[in-house]
Amino acid sequence: MKSERRLKWLTIAAVVVLAAILLLFVARSGPLASMRVTVAPATRVDLAPLLFGIGVVEARRSYLVGPTTAGRVRHVAVDVGDVVKAGQLLAEMDPVDLDQRLAATSAAASRAKSAVDTAAAQLADSIARREVAAANARRYDDLGRKGFVSSSMTEGKTQEMNSAKAQFAAAEAALAGARQDLARLDAERAGAQQQRSNLRLLAPADGVVTARDAEPGSTVIAGQAVVRLIATDSLWLKLRLDQHRSAGLQVGLPAEIVLRSRPGQVLSGKVARIEMIGDAVTEERIAQVAFDTPPKDVSIGEMSEITLRPPGVKQALAVPGAALRLHGGKSGVWLLADGKPRFVPVTTGTQGADGRVQIIDGLKEGDVVIVHSESELAADRRIKVVSTLTGS
Amino acid sequence: MISLAGRDILHSWGKFVLTGVGLGLLIGATLTMAGVYRGMVDDARVLLTNSGADIWVVQKDTQGPYAEASSIRDDVYRGLLGMPGVAQAANVTYLTMQVRHGDTDLRTMVVGFEPGQPGEPGYLVAGRRLLRGHFEAIADVKTGFRLGERIRIRRHDYEVVGLTRRMVSSGGDPMVFIPLKDAQEAQFLKDNDAITADRARTAANPALNRPGVPGLLDAVTASQTINHSVNAVLVKVGAGDTAANVAQEIRRWKHVQAYTREQMEEILIAKLIATSAKQIGMFLVILTVVSAAIVAFIIYTMTLGKIREIAVLKLIGTRNRTIAGMILQQALGLGLIGFIVGKISATLWAPAFPKYVLLETADAMRALVIVMVVCALASTLAIRAALKVDPATAIGG
């Protein structure tokens, strides 16, 4: 009978142990298992929000230097990368017959000058004639009145005097005409010279040549660039910010700039301008960020990551952002009260750079909320608070 | 009253337990197979649940975004927001791709989502949500990434700022969540060589590179690199409207396809994973049949092994009921041990599977019933053999 009792106990013990193991497994890994969560209290902290966007290095001032009329490029004096000064010759267009036309107008002007001289001489001649004729007319008039000469003689001399006067007037007019002709030809020559100098493409400002778009011999149309310049002291970044993450963007905000070519280096800058026109398609706002000190060897079009830090909120009631959940179409947090989760809708405000979110309404200081959870929370879920859900 | 079954088991308990454990492992394998099937279905369901949408709006005449490729313009959602009954609408992209993690390649589904909109992971197990609009990622813990690690997707590095759990594609690949704009770029941006080659092709086209029209080539090239497409728009229906009605309106007026949760589940479970599910289901059936057969044979041979003792029992006048009860009790006990060992082993090794294995309690209960019934049926075979035995065998041999 002893072995009988032993058997009974052994069987019971075995069944209990097996059932216990089974229960343990069911409790730890089934739908009955309690969900592990991490919690955090709502505390008052200083929230420093951040704005983050992608910037592209651009030149604030860039110049396309090209001819104003269609023509052929005669020679290009600079190459890409050359540093040029304002007024420096960059390229020259082929003048075709402009030099000859300039020579022709010059010759015509010289000839006009000679014509002026001729006219002046003729005027002097006519003055001399007029004076002699006037003296003769006076003398014959005197003699005619005394009766020494016939009146026809007198009249003849008077007529000679009038004729000399008319010739003087004609010579005077001829001189004025010759002078006007000279002025016209001078102006034509100056115009041709202007046109000639217009074919010399000069640098409008100090800068660096970024492109040499046409080579000697190629034909370009009016307005097409032969050489492109940028002013190197005008490099800035065109920053694109997602519209719904751009609150607090303002001119003068300090910017942390990380160029793609030097990821370890943070350059400083400032928001220089906020564009009135955003990008409606990509739903982004555009702002320009200027370097405090432009870096050397930066290339146009280089991508950069820009972080702005708008003014934050002091001593705001905040919870970690991971605690915010959507439940029943409402945004809120799961409050841990008496060991049970309870959903509380909240109104949120500023989000800090550490991920904390300001709670404007719905929580009070010291309320403990569930931050991380193994799956979606529900009011009737059993939960177990742990310090971390990942790692051991 | 003495327990005949108990005495017999005690007599050769080592053999009995070992047989039970062996049987248990077989049952464990069967349970796991059921778990694999359930896990597959659950993967599909969880994908839909996690997206948080009531309606999936995809390209017309496609069954996207999971079962088929779908591409719609990323401004479609604006039109949808204006429709009655639509509470939220958000663009989303899905891209299955290999992501490098250390020295290994990892198959993941990269999801592009807009923070605060449907498509965002509903809960995190560590870290925080996305703060920056670019180059931050939330990864499923299954990917193996840790907080602060960097993931390279196409040409950009993304910092893992949050970890989530059970966010998988219908194929069971863990998800990596990145901002929508980055995902759009990752999905549609070609590699640099291809871009350069494309530019050269465009430049070689005389129609697009005309000498008299400076700037035309630049304009054409620029227009080629822009892509404003997403795979789907996730719509949340406002209170007081049914998803079916809203989806109907969207289909009618917006020239896109809209699926409700039920339709999407139908597509995923009945179409996308149908073949592999059937494959596993077939295997599960065979495994169940084989397990049942093995249980039956074990009990039968166990009984035959002690046929001489049974003959002795009969000789000393033991009633048939007692003998049958002994065999039945032993069979059921074996089944119970087998089930418990099976359940425990399945629970133990399930997390080690690369894809999700869902062990449902209902399945386990069903398995328990089946095991017990099979054991009972199998014991009838053995009982018949035992009852037929001639008591003379005990002395005659």
Boltz contact constraints between the chains, C-beta under 6 A:
constraints:
  - contact:
      token1: [A, 7]
      token2: [B, 6]
      max_distance: 6.0
  - contact:
      token1: [A, 7]
      token2: [B, 10]
      max_distance: 6.0
  - contact:
      token1: [A, 18]
      token2: [B, 340]
      max_distance: 6.0
  - contact:
      token1: [A, 21]
      token2: [B, 344]
      max_distance: 6.0
  - contact:
      token1: [A, 22]
      token2: [B, 340]
      max_distance: 6.0
  - contact:
      token1: [A, 25]
      token2: [B, 344]
      max_distance: 6.0
  - contact:
      token1: [A, 25]
      token2: [B, 347]
      max_distance: 6.0
  - contact:
      token1: [A, 29]
      token2: [B, 347]
      max_distance: 6.0
  - contact:
      token1: [A, 30]
      token2: [B, 361]
      max_distance: 6.0
  - contact:
      token1: [A, 52]
      token2: [B, 132]
      max_distance: 6.0
  - contact:
      token1: [A, 52]
      token2: [B, 133]
      max_distance: 6.0
  - contact:
      token1: [A, 54]
      token2: [B, 134]
      max_distance: 6.0
  - contact:
      token1: [A, 224]
      token2: [B, 214]
      max_distance: 6.0
  - contact:
      token1: [A, 242]
      token2: [B, 133]
      max_distance: 6.0
  - contact:
      token1: [A, 245]
      token2: [B, 133]
      max_distance: 6.0
  - contact:
      token1: [A, 321]
      token2: [B, 128]
      max_distance: 6.0
  - contact:
      token1: [A, 321]
      token2: [B, 129]
      max_distance: 6.0
  - contact:
      token1: [A, 322]
      token2: [B, 124]
      max_distance: 6.0
  - contact:
      token1: [A, 322]
      token2: [B, 128]
      max_distance: 6.0
  - contact:
      token1: [A, 322]
      token2: [B, 129]
      max_distance: 6.0
  - contact:
      token1: [A, 355]
      token2: [B, 128]
      max_distance: 6.0
  - contact:
      token1: [A, 372]
      token2: [B, 124]
      max_distance: 6.0
  - contact:
      token1: [A, 372]
      token2: [B, 125]
      max_distance: 6.0
  - contact:
      token1: [A, 372]
      token2: [B, 126]
      max_distance: 6.0
  - contact:
      token1: [A, 373]
      token2: [B, 123]
      max_distance: 6.0
  - contact:
      token1: [A, 374]
      token2: [B, 165]
      max_distance: 6.0
  - contact:
      token1: [A, 376]
      token2: [B, 122]
      max_distance: 6.0
  - contact:
      token1: [A, 389]
      token2: [B, 125]
      max_distance: 6.0
  - contact:
      token1: [A, 389]
      token2: [B, 126]
      max_distance: 6.0
  - contact:
      token1: [A, 390]
      token2: [B, 125]
      max_distance: 6.0
  - contact:
      token1: [A, 390]
      token2: [B, 126]
      max_distance: 6.0
  - contact:
      token1: [A, 390]
      token2: [B, 163]
      max_distance: 6.0
